[in-house]
Structures are given as C-alpha cells and as structure tokens.
Amino acid sequence: MIRTRQLLPLIAGVVPLALAVQSGVSGAASRASPAGAGQATVAAERPNIVFVLTDDMSSNLLQYMPEVRKLQSQGTTFGDYVVSNSLCCPSRSSIFTGRYPHNTGVLSNEGPNGGFNAFHDGGQERDTFATALKAKGYRTAMMGKYLNGYSPGDTVDGQRPYVPPGWSQWDVVGGGYKGYKYDLAHNHSVQSHGDRPKDYLTDVLSKKSNAFVKKSAAASKPFLLEVALFTPHGPSTPAPRDEDAFPGLTAPRSPAFDTLPTDAPRWLARQDRLSPHEKNKIDEKFRKRAQSLQSIDRMIGKLRATVARAGEADKTYFVFSSDNGFHLGEYRLKAGKQTAFDTDVRVPLVIAGPGVAAGRTSDAQVSNIDLAPTFQRIGGAPVSPRVDGHSLLPLLDGGWDANSRQANLIEHRHAKRSPGDPDNNGGESISPPDYHALRTNAYTYVEYGNGAMEYYDLRTDPYQLRNVVSQLSGARRAELHDALTRLKQCDGDGCWSAGHP
C-alpha cells in the first residue's frame, strides 16, 4: 500500500502512480547466481528488454502519458526510486555501469571529471550492460542521447562516428535538444536531418526503434533496445501535432512552491520570491514539457504493439524511467535540478514484463545503479563484483526481503557556468555547492562541502520544508555522518552493506 508520505511530494495533487511491490536480495545472492527458480527461468528464456529513458522528467508529468500509465497498470512502479546524481551525464554513466559517480569518475557534464570523455577515458565503456548482453548473444541498440560531449562528427579511437563496444546498432545524436537540425550517427555513417516535420527527433527514433524490433524478432535473436530521448529537457520542443495540447495547463502549486525550508542552507536561503512573470514562465515551461512528452508516449504505444505483433510480448520487459528529476518553482528555484530534494532525485521507474506483478507500487529503496545488474540478470549475464547496484528481479513478483537496501547515496559536484553545458550555461538553473546525501524512506540527510547540513523527516514533512538538523543530538549526527561516509567511499559489493545504515 502506498504511503501518504510517498504520494504527496511525488505528484503534488496529481494522479497517483500505480500500486505496490517490495523486496530485495542480499549482495551474495544477487551476484553469485540467479535468485530462485523464477530467475533461472528468465535466464533460460533470454527475454528481450526495451528501455525508454527520458531527460529531466519530473514525476508530476506522468499523468499526461496514457501509454505509460497503461504500463503501470500492467507492471510495477517503484515509488522510491532515486538517481545517484541529479544531472544528465553522471546519472547516465551510473545507469550504463551500475556504479556510483565516485566510482565511474563521471561527476559532471563536462571537464576532466565529466562528460563522454571522462567515461570513455576511464574505460567505463568496456563493462556495461550492453557489453554483457552482447556477449550473451543479444542484438543491442542504442538510440538517441548517449553522454554529454559525444558528437557524431568526432573521431575517437580511429572511428568516425565512434561506436562504443557492446552495441550492435548505434543511432545516436550529439546535441538534439531542439528536436531538429541535428546529425545522427547511424553506426559508422552520419545522417543529417533538417527542420521538416518528418525530421522531428523523437519520431525519427520511434521509426528506427520499431524497425530494430522487427528485424531482431525476424532473426529469432533476443534483443536489448535503449531509446534515450532528449525531451522533456529544455527547450522542450513538442512535435508539430502537439503544439496546442493542454491549453491553459499550469505547473502544480505544491506546499513547496515559492517557499523556503526553515533553516535553509545559504545557497538556497538567498533565493527571492518568484515574481508573477517568473510564475507565468514556469507555467509555460510545464505546459511545453507535457506537450513534448506526447510523442514519447505514442512511441511507447507503437513499440509495444510492434513487439506484440512479432509474437514477443510474453518475453519482453519494458522499462520506463528518467535520468533525473526537475524542479519548477519549488523552494523558490526556477527551472533546474541538481538539488537533493525529491523533486530532483526521485524519478519514475516502471517495469512490466514476464512474471512482473501488475498494478503494484514498491517502496523499496532502489537506485539507477540497480538497472545495469537487472538487465544483466534478465539476460543471464554475470554481474561483476565491481558493480555497486543489485538486480531488481526479486522485487518484481510481489515478494519482500527484509535485507533490502535501506539507504541510497546522492552525490553532487558543483558545476560552474559554461556555455557548452546545457544544464549550467548561464540560464535559470542553479548548481548547489558540493554535497553528499543519504536518502531513505524516512529521511533525507545532506552534508555540504562547506559544512552546512540538512535533515528532513519525510514521515512528518513530506514536502521537505523543515530542516531539523539542529534538533538532532550530537550522537545522531555522528551516526548519520558515519553512515554517509561509508556510502560515499564504498565500491562494488561493499556498497550493499554500506546501504544498511
């Protein structure tokens, strides 16, 4: 049963996510062998995986996606799924590898510790869910957005366009945020697209993804397909047919809207109240974000229909999520992300497929580091002990395990203004000072590099409006500090025990 604490900040007056599953596995069980006969059957049948990843999607937009809501009714929604870093490139790096940012070395979108270059130069591409599944005979396709800084026109390791290991088909765009006038790397060739309606990026990716499914099914090969969209990331360009959708739609006004938490850290406390003009801009942005998601929703419906016509519906997992969340007016912050608030770190995760409990919501503490080992377990591939996350398969049939992870780690590295970074290019987005945070189903605890701290009791303060860290005893603060330190220093199997503060 979903708790009031979970529902309110997630939706802020919007329809609830679908309903409940809870479980977990011990570190040893999830790595050494598939947990139980159900997982052994999954490995033997070699199911397909379709993974749709949006960009900057907040959970309060789910109500505008009927195909995803249908997916929820037929599968499991994780109501307490959080990302390890609420920024595009660090989060996507964790998704590919199952490792926290402090272990991937990707802490920002660009620079020596960020972007595609950090991921590539650090050797992370050699051990991803794609390399693992391709080694097991899967046809694998990556479509849409890869990592910040990747460009089809660049030569990397003697390849132009560069195709990382693990991918059978590569249809990736560099800067596709506007939806038009982009170059797409189709394997080792470049396809240029203009500004005609048929060039709208999400529709192009929809056609390519459906063709990949048909070809894979015809070849009787199991397949992994990731379609990573650029929307609803700004400028949130909708398809032409959706430009007039949702007339008059406004952003939700939760109790956190245009409100500062008590005892807010200095970087946040200096934010002024939103002006009427700023509120109007926020409403316009929210409306465009909802409009831009319509083409993604239709794509999901078409993909599911294609899978069904190919006779693959009973052995295909559909996974829907976002790389990070987004705030729009909450805590007096305009458009942006990168905070430790649930608006930014808590995002949708919906999974439907073989043996998945239908119409349920799990409140298990899960993270984007869990996706890679989940995909590998689905495909019967081994999971390296270097992976920080754990397979979600045991959580999908409605069971429960008392050993389930209790705390997730959130990491953030302050990013300076940069014209090349779409998230820190001088616009409205604010990058807080460096911080690490513990996120459990009971509280969020944050330590900043400058010594500031936050503690929000999620059971009594679901909108995170009362920072009560000063009311904690010295012993409790020391306990939280030690627990957070263990997590931010963990690696591989050690992250499982560190996730039980």
MIROKE-332144 format. One record per residue (C-alpha): residue number from 1; residue in three letters; chain; z, x, y. Coordinates in nm, 3 decimals. Example, Ala and Ser with C-alpha at 12.3 -4.5 7.8 and 13.67 -1.06 7.14 Angstrom:
<rs>
1,ala,A,0.780,1.230,-0.450
2,ser,A,0.714,1.367,-0.106
</rs>
This chain:
<rs>
1,met,A,0.000,0.000,0.000
2,ile,A,-0.097,0.142,0.337
3,arg,A,0.188,0.202,0.578
4,thr,A,0.204,0.075,0.935
5,arg,A,0.252,0.433,1.048
6,gln,A,-0.079,0.529,0.889
7,leu,A,-0.277,0.233,1.011
8,leu,A,-0.193,0.219,1.381
9,pro,A,-0.299,0.561,1.512
10,leu,A,-0.594,0.572,1.275
11,ile,A,-0.754,0.257,1.403
12,ala,A,-0.578,0.165,1.727
13,gly,A,-0.640,-0.207,1.697
14,val,A,-0.948,-0.175,1.479
15,val,A,-1.000,-0.299,1.121
16,pro,A,-0.811,-0.104,0.853
17,leu,A,-0.959,0.148,0.622
18,ala,A,-0.989,0.043,0.262
19,leu,A,-0.692,0.044,0.033
20,ala,A,-0.471,0.294,-0.194
21,val,A,-0.466,0.579,-0.448
22,gln,A,-0.212,0.852,-0.472
23,ser,A,-0.194,1.155,-0.695
24,gly,A,-0.204,1.531,-0.714
25,val,A,-0.219,1.820,-0.954
26,ser,A,-0.031,2.141,-0.995
27,gly,A,-0.211,2.457,-0.896
28,ala,A,-0.236,2.588,-1.251
29,ala,A,-0.363,2.261,-1.396
30,ser,A,-0.631,2.212,-1.131
31,arg,A,-0.776,2.560,-1.180
32,ala,A,-0.735,2.659,-1.544
33,ser,A,-0.909,2.356,-1.694
34,pro,A,-1.014,2.001,-1.602
35,ala,A,-0.701,1.785,-1.585
36,gly,A,-0.722,1.533,-1.867
37,ala,A,-0.993,1.370,-2.073
38,gly,A,-1.138,1.193,-1.768
39,gln,A,-1.224,1.523,-1.602
40,ala,A,-1.364,1.664,-1.928
41,thr,A,-1.597,1.362,-1.949
42,val,A,-1.702,1.414,-1.588
43,ala,A,-1.793,1.776,-1.658
44,ala,A,-1.988,1.684,-1.971
45,glu,A,-2.194,1.418,-1.791
46,arg,A,-2.273,1.651,-1.499
47,pro,A,-2.259,1.385,-1.227
48,asn,A,-2.456,1.405,-0.903
49,ile,A,-2.293,1.448,-0.562
50,val,A,-2.418,1.308,-0.230
51,phe,A,-2.207,1.437,0.059
52,val,A,-2.265,1.292,0.407
53,leu,A,-2.086,1.481,0.685
54,thr,A,-2.078,1.353,1.042
55,asp,A,-1.997,1.561,1.350
56,asp,A,-1.697,1.477,1.573
57,met,A,-1.645,1.131,1.424
58,ser,A,-1.313,0.965,1.502
59,ser,A,-1.174,0.715,1.252
60,asn,A,-1.179,0.430,1.504
61,leu,A,-1.560,0.423,1.470
62,leu,A,-1.555,0.325,1.103
63,gln,A,-1.562,-0.045,1.178
64,tyr,A,-1.914,-0.007,1.318
65,met,A,-2.053,0.127,0.989
66,pro,A,-2.102,-0.158,0.740
67,glu,A,-2.251,0.064,0.468
68,val,A,-1.950,0.298,0.482
69,arg,A,-1.715,0.001,0.471
70,lys,A,-1.901,-0.117,0.162
71,leu,A,-1.849,0.231,0.018
72,gln,A,-1.477,0.193,0.091
73,ser,A,-1.461,-0.137,-0.095
74,gln,A,-1.616,0.032,-0.398
75,gly,A,-1.424,0.358,-0.378
76,thr,A,-1.116,0.534,-0.247
77,thr,A,-1.027,0.612,0.114
78,phe,A,-0.789,0.899,0.193
79,gly,A,-0.583,0.776,0.485
80,asp,A,-0.405,1.108,0.545
81,tyr,A,-0.699,1.345,0.513
82,val,A,-0.684,1.619,0.778
83,val,A,-0.902,1.915,0.870
84,ser,A,-0.775,2.273,0.873
85,asn,A,-0.914,2.330,1.223
86,ser,A,-1.046,2.058,1.453
87,leu,A,-1.357,2.249,1.555
88,cys,A,-1.705,2.241,1.402
89,cys,A,-1.765,2.588,1.259
90,pro,A,-1.414,2.670,1.130
91,ser,A,-1.391,2.329,0.964
92,arg,A,-1.734,2.351,0.801
93,ser,A,-1.653,2.701,0.677
94,ser,A,-1.341,2.563,0.509
95,ile,A,-1.546,2.281,0.356
96,phe,A,-1.800,2.521,0.204
97,thr,A,-1.541,2.759,0.060
98,gly,A,-1.218,2.565,0.009
99,arg,A,-1.035,2.826,0.216
100,tyr,A,-0.824,2.805,0.532
101,pro,A,-0.971,2.958,0.851
102,his,A,-0.731,3.253,0.834
103,asn,A,-0.893,3.339,0.500
104,thr,A,-1.257,3.268,0.585
105,gly,A,-1.224,3.469,0.909
106,val,A,-1.405,3.189,1.098
107,leu,A,-1.169,3.086,1.378
108,ser,A,-1.413,2.959,1.643
109,asn,A,-1.773,2.858,1.704
110,glu,A,-1.891,3.198,1.826
111,gly,A,-1.783,3.556,1.889
112,pro,A,-1.662,3.822,1.645
113,asn,A,-1.431,3.571,1.470
114,gly,A,-1.655,3.270,1.481
115,gly,A,-1.986,3.106,1.410
116,phe,A,-2.252,3.173,1.148
117,asn,A,-2.233,3.549,1.198
118,ala,A,-1.864,3.567,1.105
119,phe,A,-1.922,3.350,0.797
120,his,A,-2.227,3.549,0.687
121,asp,A,-2.099,3.897,0.769
122,gly,A,-1.769,3.820,0.595
123,gly,A,-1.952,3.748,0.271
124,gln,A,-1.832,3.387,0.255
125,glu,A,-2.177,3.253,0.159
126,arg,A,-2.160,3.427,-0.177
127,asp,A,-1.884,3.197,-0.306
128,thr,A,-1.930,2.834,-0.200
129,phe,A,-1.953,2.504,-0.383
130,ala,A,-2.333,2.542,-0.358
131,thr,A,-2.342,2.878,-0.539
132,ala,A,-2.103,2.747,-0.803
133,leu,A,-2.306,2.433,-0.878
134,lys,A,-2.644,2.602,-0.866
135,ala,A,-2.513,2.846,-1.128
136,lys,A,-2.438,2.542,-1.348
137,gly,A,-2.798,2.421,-1.325
138,tyr,A,-2.772,2.184,-1.029
139,arg,A,-3.052,2.127,-0.783
140,thr,A,-2.880,2.178,-0.446
141,ala,A,-2.998,2.074,-0.100
142,met,A,-2.852,2.143,0.243
143,met,A,-2.990,1.929,0.525
144,gly,A,-2.911,1.905,0.896
145,lys,A,-2.641,2.114,1.063
146,tyr,A,-2.519,2.432,0.896
147,leu,A,-2.295,2.653,1.114
148,asn,A,-2.289,2.717,1.488
149,gly,A,-2.515,3.008,1.575
150,tyr,A,-2.761,2.958,1.289
151,ser,A,-3.122,2.942,1.409
152,pro,A,-3.441,2.886,1.206
153,gly,A,-3.614,3.142,1.428
154,asp,A,-3.379,3.430,1.350
155,thr,A,-3.442,3.694,1.087
156,val,A,-3.138,3.756,0.865
157,asp,A,-3.136,3.989,0.566
158,gly,A,-3.512,4.016,0.596
159,gln,A,-3.562,3.639,0.576
160,arg,A,-3.706,3.415,0.847
161,pro,A,-3.590,3.145,0.830
162,tyr,A,-3.284,3.265,0.644
163,val,A,-3.171,3.059,0.343
164,pro,A,-2.818,3.138,0.217
165,pro,A,-2.752,3.179,-0.155
166,gly,A,-2.681,2.865,-0.355
167,trp,A,-2.938,2.630,-0.207
168,ser,A,-3.249,2.509,-0.395
169,gln,A,-3.376,2.325,-0.088
170,trp,A,-3.298,2.411,0.274
171,asp,A,-3.381,2.171,0.560
172,val,A,-3.158,2.296,0.840
173,val,A,-3.176,2.271,1.219
174,gly,A,-3.022,2.507,1.472
175,gly,A,-2.937,2.304,1.784
176,gly,A,-3.016,1.943,1.702
177,tyr,A,-2.757,1.774,1.920
178,lys,A,-3.012,1.589,2.136
179,gly,A,-3.189,1.443,1.833
180,tyr,A,-3.535,1.551,1.950
181,lys,A,-3.735,1.869,2.024
182,tyr,A,-3.594,2.092,1.754
183,asp,A,-3.713,2.336,1.490
184,leu,A,-3.626,2.265,1.129
185,ala,A,-3.615,2.539,0.867
186,his,A,-3.780,2.394,0.557
187,asn,A,-3.694,2.665,0.306
188,his,A,-3.871,2.973,0.447
189,ser,A,-4.104,2.793,0.688
190,val,A,-4.040,2.633,1.028
191,gln,A,-4.132,2.275,1.115
192,ser,A,-4.137,2.189,1.486
193,his,A,-4.050,1.836,1.599
194,gly,A,-4.106,1.676,1.937
195,asp,A,-3.975,1.372,2.122
196,arg,A,-4.160,1.089,1.947
197,pro,A,-3.955,0.814,1.782
198,lys,A,-4.055,0.944,1.438
199,asp,A,-3.900,1.282,1.528
200,tyr,A,-3.551,1.137,1.565
201,leu,A,-3.349,1.385,1.362
202,thr,A,-3.130,1.152,1.156
203,asp,A,-3.437,0.955,1.044
204,val,A,-3.618,1.277,0.951
205,leu,A,-3.320,1.388,0.743
206,ser,A,-3.300,1.044,0.584
207,lys,A,-3.658,1.072,0.458
208,lys,A,-3.606,1.423,0.328
209,ser,A,-3.281,1.335,0.152
210,asn,A,-3.432,1.032,-0.023
211,ala,A,-3.728,1.242,-0.137
212,phe,A,-3.491,1.506,-0.275
213,val,A,-3.301,1.245,-0.478
214,lys,A,-3.622,1.103,-0.622
215,lys,A,-3.754,1.445,-0.717
216,ser,A,-3.425,1.553,-0.875
217,ala,A,-3.395,1.234,-1.078
218,ala,A,-3.756,1.263,-1.195
219,ala,A,-3.683,1.616,-1.313
220,ser,A,-3.372,1.493,-1.502
221,lys,A,-3.164,1.752,-1.318
222,pro,A,-2.815,1.696,-1.178
223,phe,A,-2.811,1.734,-0.802
224,leu,A,-2.586,1.814,-0.509
225,leu,A,-2.706,1.691,-0.170
226,glu,A,-2.526,1.761,0.157
227,val,A,-2.660,1.583,0.464
228,ala,A,-2.476,1.714,0.770
229,leu,A,-2.559,1.518,1.084
230,phe,A,-2.527,1.622,1.448
231,thr,A,-2.402,1.280,1.559
232,pro,A,-2.188,1.134,1.700
233,his,A,-2.134,1.473,1.870
234,gly,A,-2.244,1.460,2.233
235,pro,A,-2.480,1.369,2.384
236,ser,A,-2.459,1.107,2.105
237,thr,A,-2.826,1.014,2.123
238,pro,A,-2.891,0.688,1.935
239,ala,A,-3.214,0.603,1.756
240,pro,A,-3.452,0.404,1.982
241,arg,A,-3.379,0.081,1.794
242,asp,A,-3.003,0.120,1.857
243,glu,A,-3.005,0.197,2.229
244,asp,A,-2.893,-0.156,2.322
245,ala,A,-2.644,-0.205,2.039
246,phe,A,-2.285,-0.314,2.110
247,pro,A,-2.330,-0.427,2.473
248,gly,A,-2.003,-0.414,2.663
249,leu,A,-1.822,-0.215,2.394
250,thr,A,-1.524,-0.021,2.532
251,ala,A,-1.308,0.256,2.390
252,pro,A,-0.980,0.148,2.225
253,arg,A,-0.675,0.144,2.453
254,ser,A,-0.401,0.253,2.215
255,pro,A,-0.049,0.325,2.350
256,ala,A,-0.158,0.691,2.375
257,phe,A,-0.445,0.611,2.611
258,asp,A,-0.390,0.772,2.954
259,thr,A,-0.031,0.855,2.851
260,leu,A,0.151,1.187,2.826
261,pro,A,0.403,1.253,2.549
262,thr,A,0.756,1.324,2.662
263,asp,A,0.835,1.694,2.692
264,ala,A,0.464,1.776,2.664
265,pro,A,0.365,2.144,2.647
266,arg,A,0.249,2.291,2.977
267,trp,A,-0.125,2.286,2.900
268,leu,A,-0.102,1.910,2.840
269,ala,A,0.163,1.819,3.098
270,arg,A,-0.066,1.922,3.384
271,gln,A,-0.329,1.659,3.297
272,asp,A,-0.370,1.394,3.568
273,arg,A,-0.401,1.023,3.504
274,leu,A,-0.751,0.903,3.430
275,ser,A,-0.941,0.757,3.723
276,pro,A,-1.136,0.427,3.696
277,his,A,-1.457,0.633,3.699
278,glu,A,-1.334,0.852,3.413
279,lys,A,-1.236,0.545,3.212
280,asn,A,-1.583,0.399,3.262
281,lys,A,-1.736,0.725,3.139
282,ile,A,-1.509,0.716,2.834
283,asp,A,-1.624,0.361,2.756
284,glu,A,-1.987,0.465,2.788
285,lys,A,-1.933,0.763,2.557
286,phe,A,-1.760,0.550,2.296
287,arg,A,-2.042,0.296,2.304
288,lys,A,-2.307,0.569,2.259
289,arg,A,-2.107,0.722,1.975
290,ala,A,-2.104,0.386,1.795
291,gln,A,-2.478,0.344,1.859
292,ser,A,-2.563,0.692,1.729
293,leu,A,-2.382,0.623,1.400
294,gln,A,-2.607,0.328,1.314
295,ser,A,-2.889,0.548,1.187
296,ile,A,-2.642,0.740,0.968
297,asp,A,-2.510,0.417,0.826
298,arg,A,-2.862,0.297,0.743
299,met,A,-2.935,0.635,0.584
300,ile,A,-2.635,0.593,0.353
301,gly,A,-2.754,0.248,0.251
302,lys,A,-3.103,0.380,0.175
303,leu,A,-2.967,0.676,-0.022
304,arg,A,-2.750,0.450,-0.235
305,ala,A,-3.047,0.223,-0.302
306,thr,A,-3.265,0.521,-0.396
307,val,A,-3.000,0.653,-0.634
308,ala,A,-2.971,0.310,-0.794
309,arg,A,-3.348,0.270,-0.839
310,ala,A,-3.356,0.613,-1.001
311,gly,A,-3.100,0.497,-1.257
312,glu,A,-2.839,0.744,-1.130
313,ala,A,-2.587,0.509,-0.969
314,asp,A,-2.333,0.526,-1.254
315,lys,A,-2.315,0.904,-1.242
316,thr,A,-2.332,0.978,-0.871
317,tyr,A,-2.041,1.049,-0.638
318,phe,A,-2.089,0.950,-0.274
319,val,A,-1.860,1.134,-0.031
320,phe,A,-1.840,1.048,0.339
321,ser,A,-1.643,1.244,0.599
322,ser,A,-1.645,1.427,0.933
323,asp,A,-1.590,1.790,1.027
324,asn,A,-1.324,1.693,1.282
325,gly,A,-1.198,1.402,1.488
326,phe,A,-1.225,1.331,1.858
327,his,A,-1.010,1.206,2.145
328,leu,A,-1.139,0.986,2.425
329,gly,A,-0.870,0.920,2.683
330,glu,A,-0.568,0.965,2.458
331,tyr,A,-0.292,1.182,2.613
332,arg,A,-0.492,1.182,2.942
333,leu,A,-0.753,1.400,2.774
334,lys,A,-1.112,1.305,2.833
335,ala,A,-1.381,1.379,2.570
336,gly,A,-1.283,1.651,2.324
337,lys,A,-1.096,1.771,2.015
338,gln,A,-0.907,2.089,1.909
339,thr,A,-0.555,1.948,1.950
340,ala,A,-0.305,1.895,1.669
341,phe,A,-0.284,1.522,1.742
342,asp,A,-0.402,1.286,1.469
343,thr,A,-0.691,1.173,1.691
344,asp,A,-0.844,1.519,1.632
345,val,A,-0.726,1.637,1.289
346,arg,A,-0.712,1.315,1.087
347,val,A,-1.061,1.203,0.992
348,pro,A,-1.233,0.968,0.747
349,leu,A,-1.275,1.067,0.383
350,val,A,-1.426,0.807,0.150
351,ile,A,-1.525,0.880,-0.211
352,ala,A,-1.696,0.643,-0.455
353,gly,A,-1.834,0.725,-0.797
354,pro,A,-1.765,0.741,-1.172
355,gly,A,-1.409,0.641,-1.251
356,val,A,-1.304,0.619,-0.886
357,ala,A,-1.057,0.338,-0.815
358,ala,A,-1.221,0.073,-0.598
359,gly,A,-1.086,-0.065,-0.272
360,arg,A,-0.788,0.167,-0.251
361,thr,A,-0.635,0.398,0.010
362,ser,A,-0.441,0.708,-0.083
363,asp,A,-0.175,0.854,0.144
364,ala,A,-0.175,1.185,-0.044
365,gln,A,-0.171,1.491,0.180
366,val,A,-0.523,1.627,0.138
367,ser,A,-0.745,1.852,0.347
368,asn,A,-1.101,1.972,0.391
369,ile,A,-1.011,2.279,0.183
370,asp,A,-0.998,2.039,-0.115
371,leu,A,-1.365,1.937,-0.104
372,ala,A,-1.518,2.256,-0.249
373,pro,A,-1.294,2.265,-0.559
374,thr,A,-1.351,1.891,-0.604
375,phe,A,-1.729,1.935,-0.607
376,gln,A,-1.698,2.230,-0.843
377,arg,A,-1.478,2.037,-1.084
378,ile,A,-1.723,1.746,-1.079
379,gly,A,-1.998,1.986,-1.183
380,gly,A,-1.788,2.165,-1.444
381,ala,A,-1.786,2.489,-1.245
382,pro,A,-1.488,2.726,-1.240
383,val,A,-1.273,2.745,-0.928
384,ser,A,-1.183,3.091,-0.805
385,pro,A,-0.812,3.177,-0.762
386,arg,A,-0.912,3.280,-0.407
387,val,A,-0.965,2.912,-0.319
388,asp,A,-0.679,2.761,-0.119
389,gly,A,-0.759,2.397,-0.193
390,his,A,-0.738,2.184,-0.507
391,ser,A,-0.957,1.929,-0.677
392,leu,A,-0.912,1.567,-0.572
393,leu,A,-1.041,1.432,-0.903
394,pro,A,-0.693,1.349,-1.039
395,leu,A,-0.629,1.136,-0.728
396,leu,A,-0.935,0.918,-0.771
397,asp,A,-0.836,0.691,-1.061
398,gly,A,-0.527,0.540,-0.900
399,gly,A,-0.271,0.771,-1.057
400,trp,A,0.012,0.959,-0.892
401,asp,A,0.163,1.306,-0.937
402,ala,A,0.500,1.397,-0.787
403,asn,A,0.376,1.755,-0.743
404,ser,A,0.110,1.651,-0.490
405,arg,A,0.086,1.868,-0.177
406,gln,A,0.339,1.772,0.088
407,ala,A,0.210,1.958,0.395
408,asn,A,-0.124,2.062,0.537
409,leu,A,-0.187,2.355,0.771
410,ile,A,-0.373,2.314,1.101
411,glu,A,-0.495,2.631,1.277
412,his,A,-0.641,2.677,1.623
413,arg,A,-0.767,2.974,1.822
414,his,A,-0.811,2.920,2.197
415,ala,A,-1.178,2.932,2.294
416,lys,A,-1.292,3.047,2.637
417,arg,A,-1.563,2.867,2.830
418,ser,A,-1.905,2.970,2.706
419,pro,A,-2.249,2.830,2.788
420,gly,A,-2.357,2.888,2.427
421,asp,A,-2.075,2.686,2.272
422,pro,A,-2.143,2.310,2.265
423,asp,A,-1.769,2.244,2.248
424,asn,A,-1.649,2.485,2.519
425,asn,A,-1.937,2.508,2.763
426,gly,A,-1.762,2.403,3.082
427,gly,A,-1.760,2.030,3.019
428,glu,A,-1.463,1.798,2.976
429,ser,A,-1.330,1.946,2.653
430,ile,A,-1.008,2.146,2.677
431,ser,A,-0.918,2.419,2.428
432,pro,A,-0.537,2.441,2.399
433,pro,A,-0.360,2.776,2.361
434,asp,A,-0.346,2.928,2.012
435,tyr,A,-0.133,2.722,1.774
436,his,A,-0.046,2.656,1.411
437,ala,A,0.083,2.322,1.289
438,leu,A,0.238,2.157,0.986
439,arg,A,0.108,1.805,0.921
440,thr,A,0.292,1.589,0.665
441,asn,A,0.312,1.213,0.617
442,ala,A,0.644,1.222,0.802
443,tyr,A,0.591,1.458,1.096
444,thr,A,0.367,1.695,1.289
445,tyr,A,0.525,2.026,1.386
446,val,A,0.339,2.263,1.620
447,glu,A,0.410,2.622,1.724
448,tyr,A,0.205,2.770,2.008
449,gly,A,0.141,3.139,2.052
450,asn,A,0.312,3.121,2.392
451,gly,A,0.636,2.995,2.239
452,ala,A,0.600,2.621,2.311
453,met,A,0.673,2.378,2.027
454,glu,A,0.616,2.013,1.943
455,tyr,A,0.763,1.782,1.681
456,tyr,A,0.652,1.420,1.637
457,asp,A,0.825,1.192,1.388
458,leu,A,0.529,0.995,1.251
459,arg,A,0.750,0.733,1.089
460,thr,A,0.906,0.619,1.414
461,asp,A,0.645,0.748,1.658
462,pro,A,0.300,0.683,1.504
463,tyr,A,0.114,0.748,1.829
464,gln,A,0.284,1.087,1.880
465,leu,A,0.429,1.010,2.223
466,arg,A,0.780,1.157,2.189
467,asn,A,0.812,1.531,2.142
468,val,A,1.165,1.560,1.999
469,val,A,1.163,1.927,1.901
470,ser,A,1.452,1.995,2.140
471,gln,A,1.664,1.743,1.948
472,leu,A,1.629,1.929,1.618
473,ser,A,1.910,2.155,1.505
474,gly,A,1.859,2.530,1.506
475,ala,A,1.871,2.529,1.127
476,arg,A,1.598,2.265,1.106
477,arg,A,1.373,2.452,1.349
478,ala,A,1.423,2.770,1.147
479,glu,A,1.334,2.583,0.830
480,leu,A,1.014,2.446,0.985
481,his,A,0.921,2.787,1.123
482,asp,A,0.961,2.950,0.781
483,ala,A,0.756,2.677,0.612
484,leu,A,0.477,2.711,0.868
485,thr,A,0.480,3.090,0.840
486,arg,A,0.436,3.071,0.463
487,leu,A,0.135,2.845,0.502
488,lys,A,-0.037,3.040,0.777
489,gln,A,-0.005,3.357,0.567
490,cys,A,-0.097,3.203,0.231
491,asp,A,-0.400,3.293,0.024
492,gly,A,-0.553,3.128,-0.283
493,asp,A,-0.307,2.999,-0.542
494,gly,A,-0.017,3.086,-0.312
495,cys,A,-0.124,2.810,-0.073
496,trp,A,-0.029,2.547,-0.329
497,ser,A,0.339,2.646,-0.339
498,ala,A,0.335,2.703,0.040
499,gly,A,0.221,2.342,0.081
500,his,A,0.556,2.218,-0.052
501,pro,A,0.800,2.291,0.234
</rs>
